[in-house]
């Protein structure tokens, strides 16, 4: 027998409504008890008066005087019997209310205990929860590693951009300086000297290239000369 959670909630609401009604009834009884306490206070005053009458009687008054005093007190408190009867009724009602509340709470506890035992919720496996925690921990570590790599890459990109901007600024400054030098050379006639110097340097470069080719040819001839006696030795060994 499976009982849904909604049914348990509905039963709890019904029990709460019943408790609310009982609390209202208890509050009404409380106010009645207050009224009764006031009446009891008046009864205590009456008792004090009777004790005063007793003291008067002991003082030596006649029976006629005592009867007159008692009649006067009865006239002043005509509802004493009604108050005593109402007090007894209120006590009985209060006892009935307490017994009813105890019975309702006992039934409610039994009912809720049966509902809980009938549901039998399946608790998750401890191993599964441990594995889930480990997976979450690993994912958090990976996320932290990725964030660190991204921060490092961003820092490297910023550094590279900074270096590139510095290089561009340096090149711009060099370009401006070269332009100024070119302008000065044009003004003072040193441009032709620079061109002659470039032509001479190109000629010396050509001569050095020719010398390099001659030396490479000499090296190749020397290697050939070294290989030829080796071939002759091989031929002599084959003839023997």
C-alpha positions, -999 to 999 in steps of 0.1 A, spaced: 0 0 0 17 32 -12 6 65 2 16 97 -16 31 127 0 0 148 -10 -22 126 11 1 129 41 0 167 37 -38 167 35 -41 146 67 -17 170 84 -38 200 73 -70 183 87 -52 176 120 -40 212 121 -76 225 115 -89 203 143 -62 216 166 -71 251 156 -107 245 165 -97 229 198 -74 259 205 -104 283 199 -125 262 223 -97 263 248 -95 301 245 -132 304 252 -128 282 282 -99 304 293 -121 334 293 -148 316 311 -122 306 337 -113 343 341 -149 351 348 -150 322 372 -119 335 390 -136 368 395 -166 351 409 -143 330 432 -128 362 443 -162 374 453 -167 341 471 -135 346 490 -147 380 500 -179 363 512 -159 338 531 -140 366 548 -173 382 557 -185 349 572 -154 346 592 -160 382 604 -195 371 614 -180 341 632 -157 364 651 -186 386 659 -206 356 671 -177 345 693 -176 380 707 -209 374 724 -237 387 700 -271 371 703 -286 347 677 -310 374 664 -281 397 656 -263 368 638 -294 359 617 -297 396 607 -261 396 596 -265 364 576 -296 376 559 -279 408 550 -250 389 534 -273 367 515 -291 397 501 -258 412 491 -247 379 473 -279 364 459 -260 345 430 -237 325 452 -253 291 444 -254 299 407 -217 307 408 -208 275 426 -228 255 400 -212 272 371 -178 266 386 -185 229 388 -197 229 352 -166 247 340 -143 223 357 -160 194 341 -158 210 306 -121 217 311 -115 180 321 -134 169 290 -114 192 268 -81 178 281 -92 142 276 -103 150 241 -70 167 232 -50 138 245 -71 114 225 -67 134 193 -30 138 197 -26 100 203 -46 92 172 -26 117 152 7 102 163 -4 67 155 -17 78 120 14 97 111 36 67 122 16 43 101 19 67 71 57 70 75 62 32 78 40 26 48 59 50 25 94 34 31 114 59 11 144 45 -7 176 61 6 204 66 -20 235 45 -19 264 58 0 289 47 -27 269 65 -54 269 97 -33 307 93 -28 313 88 -65 291 118 -73 312 139 -49 344 127 -65 331 136 -99 321 170 -88 355 176 -72 373 165 -103 352 188 -125 359 217 -101 396 210 -104 394 209 -142 375 242 -142 401 258 -120 429 245 -142 412 258 -173 407 292 -157 444 293 -148 454 284 -183 430 311 -197 444 337 -174 480 328 -184 471 329 -221 454 363 -216 485 375 -198 508 362 -226 485 378 -252 487 411 -234 525 408 -232 527 400 -269 505 429 -279 526 451 -257 558 439 -274 543 444 -308 532 479 -300 566 487 -287 582 473 -319 558 493 -340 566 525 -321 603 518 -324 600 512 -362 580 543 -366 606 563 -348 634 547 -369 615 554 -400 611 590 -390 648 593 -382 657 577 -416 635 601 -434 651 630 -416 685 616 -425 674 612 -461 661 647 -462 694 660 -448 714 640 -473 694 653 -501 699 688 -489 737 686 -484 746 663 -514 757 632 -495 732 610 -513 756 604 -543 784 593 -520 761 568 -505 752 554 -539 789 551 -549 796 533 -516 768 509 -523 781 501 -558 816 495 -544 803 472 -517 783 452 -544 815 448 -565 835 435 -535 806 411 -528 809 398 -564 846 393 -561 842 374 -528 816 352 -544 840 343 -573 868 335 -548 844 312 -530 835 293 -562 872 289 -570 880 275 -536 850 251 -538 863 238 -572 898 232 -557 883 213 -528 864 191 -553 895 183 -573 914 174 -542 887 150 -532 888 133 -566 926 129 -564 922 112 -530 897 88 -544 916 76 -574 944 58 -556 919 40 -536 903 27 -568 936 15 -581 943 -4 -549 909 -21 -552 917 -32 -588 951 -46 -577 935 -66 -550 909 -80 -574 937 -91 -599 957 -109 -571 
